[in-house]
């Protein structure tokens, strides 16, 4: 797993991720992973991880998500639970509930749901 602090997660490039789901891929089902993962395509189903997840700008995800840290630049429809942090950038759209110790919603992003910040 990439050893970075939460702010550095925003600065990672595609080559810093162990696995990248390409823009032309449409995946339906369950995804489980233990190393940093980037989605640039479309995912429908469920995502369960012990590592970091980046949903890139043009990606669309219809899934419930659990990961260590989640960065949303694209569109997510589903509930998001993170062990450390959820960050929705200004280009991001989250329709669903979010639960994490730290939640960042940048100005300009879209969020519709319930936010629960736990410790």
C-alpha contacts under 8 A as a table, 3 or more apart, distances in Angstrom:
res1	aa1	res2	aa2	distance
1	X	34	X	7.69
1	X	35	X	5.24
1	X	36	X	6.22
1	X	51	X	6.89
2	X	16	X	7.78
2	X	35	X	7.97
2	X	36	X	7.09
4	X	7	X	7.97
4	X	8	X	5.75
4	X	9	X	6.58
5	X	8	X	5.42
5	X	9	X	6.71
6	X	9	X	5.35
6	X	10	X	7.54
6	X	85	X	7.64
7	X	10	X	5.77
7	X	11	X	7.40
8	X	11	X	5.16
8	X	12	X	6.69
9	X	12	X	5.55
10	X	71	X	7.42
12	X	16	X	5.95
12	X	17	X	7.88
13	X	16	X	5.42
13	X	17	X	7.40
14	X	17	X	5.72
14	X	20	X	7.27
14	X	38	X	7.35
15	X	18	X	7.58
17	X	20	X	6.69
17	X	35	X	7.79
17	X	36	X	5.18
17	X	37	X	5.67
17	X	38	X	6.48
18	X	35	X	6.18
18	X	36	X	5.60
18	X	37	X	6.16
19	X	35	X	7.78
19	X	36	X	6.83
19	X	37	X	5.01
19	X	38	X	6.35
20	X	37	X	5.94
20	X	38	X	4.70
20	X	39	X	5.88
20	X	40	X	7.11
21	X	25	X	6.52
21	X	37	X	7.94
21	X	38	X	6.24
21	X	39	X	4.84
21	X	40	X	5.64
21	X	41	X	5.99
22	X	25	X	5.52
22	X	39	X	6.90
22	X	40	X	5.22
22	X	41	X	5.40
23	X	39	X	7.80
23	X	40	X	4.64
23	X	41	X	3.82
23	X	42	X	7.34
23	X	58	X	7.86
23	X	59	X	7.16
24	X	41	X	5.84
25	X	41	X	5.23
25	X	42	X	6.38
26	X	41	X	6.08
26	X	42	X	4.67
26	X	43	X	5.93
27	X	42	X	6.17
27	X	43	X	4.81
27	X	44	X	6.31
28	X	43	X	5.82
28	X	44	X	4.71
28	X	45	X	5.68
29	X	43	X	7.88
29	X	44	X	6.35
29	X	45	X	4.69
29	X	46	X	6.44
30	X	45	X	5.60
30	X	46	X	4.69
30	X	47	X	5.84
30	X	48	X	7.73
31	X	46	X	6.28
31	X	47	X	4.83
31	X	48	X	6.25
32	X	47	X	6.01
32	X	48	X	4.84
32	X	49	X	5.44
33	X	36	X	7.83
33	X	37	X	7.58
33	X	48	X	6.85
33	X	49	X	4.95
33	X	50	X	6.70
33	X	51	X	7.09
34	X	49	X	5.76
34	X	50	X	5.01
34	X	51	X	5.15
35	X	50	X	7.45
35	X	51	X	5.31
35	X	52	X	7.01
36	X	51	X	5.54
36	X	52	X	4.76
36	X	53	X	6.06
37	X	51	X	7.80
37	X	52	X	6.33
37	X	53	X	5.07
37	X	54	X	6.35
38	X	53	X	5.86
38	X	54	X	4.65
38	X	55	X	5.95
38	X	56	X	6.93
39	X	42	X	7.43
39	X	43	X	7.97
39	X	53	X	7.75
39	X	54	X	6.22
39	X	55	X	4.93
39	X	56	X	5.93
39	X	59	X	6.30
40	X	55	X	6.54
40	X	56	X	5.20
40	X	57	X	7.36
40	X	58	X	6.41
40	X	59	X	4.69
40	X	60	X	7.89
41	X	58	X	7.35
41	X	59	X	4.88
41	X	60	X	6.58
42	X	59	X	5.76
42	X	60	X	4.89
42	X	61	X	5.71
43	X	60	X	6.55
43	X	61	X	4.77
43	X	62	X	6.19
43	X	63	X	7.24
44	X	61	X	5.93
44	X	62	X	4.68
44	X	63	X	5.52
45	X	62	X	6.41
45	X	63	X	4.75
45	X	64	X	7.18
46	X	63	X	4.82
46	X	64	X	5.21
46	X	65	X	6.24
47	X	63	X	6.67
47	X	64	X	6.30
47	X	65	X	4.76
47	X	66	X	6.22
47	X	67	X	7.84
48	X	65	X	6.08
48	X	66	X	4.94
48	X	67	X	6.09
49	X	52	X	7.40
49	X	53	X	7.99
49	X	66	X	5.99
49	X	67	X	4.52
49	X	68	X	6.92
50	X	67	X	5.48
50	X	68	X	5.56
51	X	67	X	5.83
51	X	68	X	5.02
51	X	69	X	6.85
52	X	67	X	6.10
52	X	68	X	5.43
52	X	69	X	4.75
52	X	70	X	5.99
53	X	67	X	6.65
53	X	68	X	7.76
53	X	69	X	6.24
53	X	70	X	4.86
53	X	71	X	6.35
54	X	70	X	5.97
54	X	71	X	4.85
54	X	72	X	6.20
54	X	73	X	7.69
55	X	59	X	6.10
55	X	60	X	7.78
55	X	61	X	7.93
55	X	70	X	7.77
55	X	71	X	6.15
55	X	72	X	4.91
55	X	73	X	5.71
55	X	74	X	5.76
55	X	75	X	7.73
56	X	59	X	5.35
56	X	72	X	6.70
56	X	73	X	5.01
56	X	74	X	5.28
57	X	72	X	7.78
57	X	73	X	4.51
57	X	74	X	4.13
57	X	75	X	7.77
57	X	91	X	6.70
57	X	92	X	7.18
58	X	73	X	7.71
58	X	74	X	5.29
58	X	75	X	7.58
59	X	73	X	7.95
59	X	74	X	5.06
59	X	75	X	6.30
60	X	74	X	6.14
60	X	75	X	4.80
60	X	76	X	5.98
61	X	75	X	6.20
61	X	76	X	4.73
61	X	77	X	6.19
61	X	78	X	7.98
62	X	76	X	5.90
62	X	77	X	4.71
62	X	78	X	5.86
63	X	76	X	7.41
63	X	77	X	6.35
63	X	78	X	5.01
63	X	79	X	7.27
64	X	77	X	7.87
64	X	78	X	4.78
64	X	79	X	4.77
64	X	80	X	5.95
65	X	78	X	7.26
65	X	79	X	6.21
65	X	80	X	4.73
65	X	81	X	6.06
66	X	80	X	6.06
66	X	81	X	4.75
66	X	82	X	5.60
66	X	83	X	7.91
67	X	70	X	6.46
67	X	81	X	6.68
67	X	82	X	5.02
67	X	83	X	6.49
68	X	82	X	5.10
68	X	83	X	4.63
68	X	84	X	5.47
68	X	85	X	7.00
69	X	82	X	5.62
69	X	83	X	6.66
69	X	84	X	5.51
69	X	85	X	4.80
69	X	86	X	5.88
70	X	82	X	6.64
70	X	85	X	6.33
70	X	86	X	4.77
70	X	87	X	6.31
71	X	86	X	5.91
71	X	87	X	4.82
71	X	88	X	5.97
71	X	89	X	7.47
72	X	75	X	7.18
72	X	76	X	7.54
72	X	86	X	7.77
72	X	87	X	6.19
72	X	88	X	4.72
72	X	89	X	6.13
72	X	92	X	5.42
72	X	93	X	7.39
72	X	94	X	7.81
73	X	88	X	6.37
73	X	89	X	5.38
73	X	90	X	7.29
73	X	91	X	5.29
73	X	92	X	4.19
73	X	93	X	7.41
74	X	91	X	6.39
74	X	92	X	4.70
74	X	93	X	6.17
75	X	92	X	5.81
75	X	93	X	4.60
75	X	94	X	6.08
76	X	93	X	6.09
76	X	94	X	4.89
76	X	95	X	6.24
76	X	96	X	7.90
77	X	94	X	6.03
77	X	95	X	4.79
77	X	96	X	5.94
78	X	94	X	7.69
78	X	95	X	6.26
78	X	96	X	4.79
78	X	97	X	7.16
79	X	95	X	7.77
79	X	96	X	4.72
79	X	97	X	4.71
79	X	98	X	5.88
80	X	96	X	7.17
80	X	97	X	6.23
80	X	98	X	4.76
80	X	99	X	6.37
81	X	86	X	7.95
81	X	98	X	5.79
81	X	99	X	4.74
81	X	100	X	5.93
82	X	85	X	5.66
82	X	86	X	6.33
82	X	99	X	6.37
82	X	100	X	4.93
82	X	101	X	7.71
83	X	100	X	5.99
83	X	101	X	7.01
84	X	100	X	6.14
84	X	101	X	5.79
84	X	102	X	6.46
85	X	100	X	5.64
85	X	101	X	6.18
85	X	102	X	4.72
85	X	103	X	5.83
85	X	104	X	7.93
86	X	98	X	7.80
86	X	100	X	6.52
86	X	102	X	6.42
86	X	103	X	4.91
86	X	104	X	6.30
87	X	103	X	5.90
87	X	104	X	4.63
87	X	105	X	6.15
87	X	106	X	7.78
88	X	91	X	7.84
88	X	92	X	5.44
88	X	93	X	7.28
88	X	94	X	7.55
88	X	104	X	6.12
88	X	105	X	5.00
88	X	106	X	6.14
88	X	109	X	6.65
89	X	92	X	5.10
89	X	105	X	6.54
89	X	106	X	5.15
89	X	107	X	7.79
89	X	108	X	7.90
89	X	109	X	6.06
90	X	105	X	7.74
90	X	106	X	5.18
90	X	107	X	5.71
90	X	108	X	4.61
90	X	109	X	4.18
90	X	110	X	7.85
91	X	108	X	7.02
91	X	109	X	5.71
92	X	109	X	5.22
92	X	110	X	6.43
93	X	109	X	5.94
93	X	110	X	4.58
93	X	111	X	6.01
94	X	110	X	6.12
94	X	111	X	4.87
94	X	112	X	6.45
94	X	113	X	7.96
95	X	110	X	7.86
95	X	111	X	5.83
95	X	112	X	4.86
95	X	113	X	6.07
96	X	111	X	7.74
96	X	112	X	6.14
96	X	113	X	4.72
96	X	114	X	7.11
97	X	112	X	7.66
97	X	113	X	4.63
97	X	114	X	4.63
97	X	115	X	5.92
97	X	116	X	7.94
98	X	113	X	7.27
98	X	114	X	6.30
98	X	115	X	4.95
98	X	116	X	6.25
99	X	103	X	7.90
99	X	115	X	6.04
99	X	116	X	4.73
99	X	117	X	5.75
99	X	118	X	6.99
100	X	103	X	6.25
100	X	116	X	6.64
100	X	117	X	5.11
100	X	118	X	5.73
100	X	119	X	7.78
101	X	117	X	4.87
101	X	118	X	4.60
101	X	119	X	5.12
102	X	117	X	6.29
102	X	118	X	7.87
103	X	117	X	6.99
105	X	109	X	6.62
105	X	111	X	7.89
106	X	109	X	5.79
